[in-house]
């Protein structure tokens, strides 16, 4: 069956998302021009980096047909561990390194059950989502930990040549992720696993090893994100990252990744993150009604899926 004309363009989904983002910013400018000013956008961008960072490894996972529901809870546990380690007398940067290591260990635990025990990712990460959040609440007794030194925030949440440190970290990781997907055997293996895992195994791809790697990476990035959050907010508490996993998955799927695996890319994920971020911030900026955010983001996701189905060959999702 021949493709619709638009779909012959390889980046048709990204083009649609770009048009949606441009339309959103144009509408925001019409209602309140101050919102789209560079100064305001730079200030508001600090709220986007946690979501953006977590979306990168989630893109890898969803391309393979997997999912990680535990990233928000992992972020909470790592934040609490950072705070408790600092309160016990450790230097804040050593505590941050511990948070990243703990996140990697939690991700590795997911990877072991998914790759070696062969439990479905949805079941494994649903269990660790509850377990890690419970551990964070129990360890901290739901009490926030604050009082981090100014130098900690200056390094992890400050600016370098006028650019926020989290933005520079995200840019470096996004470039690395894009190159991995487009130019390396690992990237080709991720797509092959998403299209047909059994065929990927028979072709000699180390499926179990790759699954372990990407879930460990997801946990490590959750630990890094927790450290950045604590530095920015000067507080570590057990409700860090609440509902973050849903926003991350929404951003990746909105960006064009298929939950059935085999499709997705970094530019699409970035556009998905931008759409969610700008929608959320404008609603809060204009109407101060956070409850409308869930409705608007859900509508964006539905519109994106409907457009994809309308422009894809009938009866199947384009890979």
Secondary structure, 3 states (H helix, E strand, C coil): CCCCHHHHCCCHHHHHHHHHHHHHHHHHHHHCHHHHCHHHHHHHHCCCHHHHHHHHHHHHHHHCCCCCCCHHHHHHHHHHHHHHHHHCCCCHHHHHHHHHHHHHHHHHHHHHHHHHCCCCHHHHHHHHHHHHHHHHHHHHCCCCEECCCHHHHHHHCCEECCEEHHHHHHHHHHHHHHHHHHHCHHHHHHHHHHHCHHHHHHCCCCHHHHHHHHHHHHHHHHHHHHHHHHHHHCEECCCCCCCHHHHHHHHHHHCCCCCCCCCCCHHHHHHHHHHHHHHHHHHHHHHCCCHHHHHHHHHHHHHHHHHHHHHCCCCCCCC
